[in-house]
Amino acid sequence: MNADLSDIIAPGLTVLFCGINPGLQAAATGHHFVGHSNRFWPVLHRAGFTPTLFTADEGRQLLDVACGITAVVRRPTAGADGLTAEDFAAAAEPFGAMLDAYRPRYIAFLGKPAYAALTGQRHVAWGRQPDDMHGCTPWVLPNPSGRNLAFSMDALVTAYTALREVAFPATAPRALPPRGARKAGRPPAR
């Protein structure tokens, strides 16, 4: 990645979110998923990964919740369509070495292209993948980019929540009371 855009990573994370490659704005600012239309941070919060809505410049706080961020290809582009098969081929070995060194429990690919390129698979399903990757369990999630019009915010939250429920089962949020339900210690509204 650009020297100004470092991975947010530490040994033994529970989930390492893995983008395809950095966007130009992320590389320029040094913050992952910084674009105004990118839904990564709101999706993480709504899916229960973060206790509050983090902003891109608070990204390092992900380490406090046992999560991190990386990308397969380090070269920034205006869009993932600017990458070539050679970019993915050149990235495969360093990416595998990074997984060997840090050993996250889950590697969550944000979109199918990077996972497909690394594994040589033509057809990739959403969700948990059947084969481990360098000792990590791969999971493929929809890309939260605002350009990904195939997934609404609710659909993204549903997909990310499925991973959060498996990766962090003890942190499942409590169901909210029905709207207008009586709160403890208060008389019912009349």
C-alpha positions as CSV (number, residue, x, y, z in Angstrom):
1,M,0.0,0.0,0.0
2,N,1.0,3.6,-0.1
3,A,3.5,4.4,2.6
4,D,0.8,6.6,4.2
5,L,-1.8,3.8,4.3
6,S,-0.7,1.1,6.7
7,D,-2.5,-2.1,7.5
8,I,-4.4,-2.1,10.8
9,I,-3.2,-5.4,12.1
10,A,-1.9,-7.2,15.1
11,P,-1.2,-10.9,15.8
12,G,-4.2,-13.1,16.7
13,L,-7.1,-10.9,15.6
14,T,-10.5,-12.5,15.4
15,V,-11.4,-10.8,12.1
16,L,-9.2,-9.3,9.5
17,F,-11.2,-7.4,6.9
18,C,-9.6,-7.5,3.5
19,G,-10.3,-5.1,0.8
20,I,-9.3,-5.6,-2.8
21,N,-6.9,-2.7,-2.9
22,P,-6.8,0.9,-1.6
23,G,-8.7,3.6,-3.3
24,L,-6.9,6.8,-4.3
25,Q,-8.5,8.8,-1.5
26,A,-7.6,6.3,1.1
27,A,-4.0,6.3,-0.1
28,A,-3.9,10.1,-0.1
29,T,-5.4,10.5,3.4
30,G,-3.9,7.4,5.1
31,H,-7.3,6.2,6.2
32,H,-9.1,3.0,5.1
33,F,-12.6,3.3,3.6
34,V,-12.6,7.1,3.8
35,G,-14.8,7.8,0.8
36,H,-18.0,9.6,1.6
37,S,-20.1,7.0,-0.2
38,N,-18.3,4.0,1.4
39,R,-20.5,2.2,3.8
40,F,-17.8,0.1,5.6
41,W,-17.9,2.0,9.0
42,P,-21.7,2.3,9.3
43,V,-22.1,-1.4,8.3
44,L,-19.5,-2.5,10.9
45,H,-21.3,-0.6,13.6
46,R,-24.8,-1.7,12.6
47,A,-23.6,-5.4,12.4
48,G,-22.3,-5.2,15.9
49,F,-18.5,-5.2,15.3
50,T,-18.0,-1.8,16.9
51,P,-19.5,-0.3,20.0
52,T,-19.9,3.1,18.4
53,L,-19.8,4.4,14.8
54,F,-16.1,4.7,14.0
55,T,-14.9,7.2,11.4
56,A,-12.1,6.4,9.0
57,D,-9.6,8.4,11.0
58,E,-10.5,6.3,14.1
59,G,-9.8,3.0,12.2
60,R,-7.0,1.9,14.5
61,Q,-9.6,1.5,17.2
62,L,-10.6,-1.7,15.4
63,L,-7.7,-3.4,17.1
64,D,-9.5,-2.8,20.4
65,V,-12.4,-5.0,19.2
66,A,-10.0,-7.7,17.8
67,C,-10.5,-6.7,14.2
68,G,-8.2,-5.2,11.6
69,I,-7.9,-4.1,7.9
70,T,-5.6,-5.1,5.0
71,A,-5.9,-5.4,1.3
72,V,-4.8,-8.0,-1.1
73,V,-3.2,-5.7,-3.7
74,R,-1.3,-2.8,-2.3
75,R,-1.4,-0.6,-5.4
76,P,-4.0,2.2,-5.1
77,T,-6.4,2.7,-8.0
78,A,-9.5,4.8,-8.7
79,G,-11.5,1.5,-8.7
80,A,-10.8,-2.2,-8.5
81,D,-11.4,-2.5,-12.2
82,G,-8.0,-0.8,-12.6
83,L,-6.3,-4.0,-11.4
84,T,-4.9,-6.7,-13.5
85,A,-4.4,-10.5,-13.1
86,E,-0.7,-9.7,-12.7
87,D,-1.5,-7.5,-9.7
88,F,-3.2,-10.4,-8.0
89,A,-0.5,-12.9,-9.0
90,A,2.2,-10.6,-7.6
91,A,0.2,-10.1,-4.3
92,A,-0.4,-13.7,-3.6
93,E,2.9,-14.6,-1.9
94,P,3.2,-11.5,0.3
95,F,-0.5,-11.8,1.2
96,G,0.0,-15.5,2.3
97,A,3.1,-14.5,4.3
98,M,1.1,-11.8,6.1
99,L,-1.6,-14.4,7.0
100,D,1.1,-16.8,8.2
101,A,2.7,-14.1,10.4
102,Y,-0.5,-12.7,11.9
103,R,-2.9,-15.7,11.9
104,P,-6.3,-14.0,12.2
105,R,-9.1,-16.5,12.9
106,Y,-11.2,-15.1,10.0
107,I,-10.1,-13.3,6.9
108,A,-13.1,-11.5,5.6
109,F,-12.7,-10.6,1.9
110,L,-14.8,-7.6,0.9
111,G,-16.0,-8.7,-2.5
112,K,-15.4,-11.8,-4.5
113,P,-12.7,-10.7,-6.9
114,A,-9.7,-10.9,-4.6
115,Y,-10.7,-14.2,-3.1
116,A,-11.4,-15.7,-6.5
117,A,-8.1,-14.4,-7.9
118,L,-6.1,-15.9,-4.9
119,T,-7.8,-19.3,-5.1
120,G,-8.3,-19.6,-8.8
121,Q,-12.0,-20.2,-8.3
122,R,-14.4,-19.0,-10.9
123,H,-17.6,-19.3,-8.8
124,V,-17.4,-18.0,-5.3
125,A,-20.3,-18.2,-2.9
126,W,-21.0,-15.5,-0.3
127,G,-20.2,-16.3,3.4
128,R,-17.9,-18.9,4.9
129,Q,-15.6,-20.7,2.4
130,P,-15.0,-24.4,2.7
131,D,-11.2,-24.4,2.7
132,D,-8.9,-22.7,5.2
133,M,-6.4,-20.2,3.8
134,H,-3.0,-20.2,5.7
135,G,-4.7,-21.4,8.8
136,C,-7.5,-18.8,8.7
137,T,-11.1,-19.3,7.9
138,P,-12.0,-17.2,4.8
139,W,-15.4,-15.5,4.6
140,V,-16.6,-13.5,1.6
141,L,-18.7,-10.5,2.2
142,P,-20.2,-8.0,-0.2
143,N,-18.0,-5.0,-0.9
144,P,-19.3,-1.9,1.1
145,S,-18.3,0.5,-1.6
146,G,-21.0,3.0,-2.6
147,R,-20.4,1.8,-6.2
148,N,-21.8,-1.6,-5.2
149,L,-25.4,-0.9,-6.0
150,A,-26.3,-4.6,-5.8
151,F,-26.5,-4.5,-2.0
152,S,-28.6,-2.2,0.1
153,M,-27.4,-1.0,3.5
154,D,-29.7,-3.6,5.1
155,A,-28.4,-6.4,2.9
156,L,-24.8,-5.5,3.8
157,V,-25.6,-5.4,7.5
158,T,-27.3,-8.8,7.3
159,A,-24.2,-10.3,5.5
160,Y,-21.7,-8.8,8.0
161,T,-23.9,-9.7,11.0
162,A,-23.7,-13.4,9.9
163,L,-19.9,-13.2,10.3
164,R,-20.1,-11.3,13.6
165,E,-22.4,-13.8,15.1
166,V,-20.0,-16.7,14.3
167,A,-16.8,-14.8,15.1
168,F,-18.0,-13.1,18.3
169,P,-21.0,-15.1,19.5
170,A,-20.8,-13.8,23.1
171,T,-21.2,-10.2,21.9
172,A,-24.5,-10.6,20.1
173,P,-26.5,-7.4,20.8
174,R,-29.6,-7.7,22.9
175,A,-32.8,-7.4,21.0
176,L,-34.3,-3.9,21.4
177,P,-37.7,-3.7,23.1
178,P,-40.6,-3.1,20.7
179,R,-41.2,0.5,19.9
180,G,-43.2,2.1,22.6
181,A,-42.6,-0.7,25.1
182,R,-42.6,0.2,28.8
183,K,-39.1,0.9,30.2
184,A,-38.3,-0.5,33.7
185,G,-39.0,1.9,36.5
186,R,-41.3,4.1,34.4
187,P,-45.0,4.0,34.4
188,P,-46.7,3.2,31.0
189,A,-47.4,6.2,28.8
190,R,-51.0,7.3,28.7
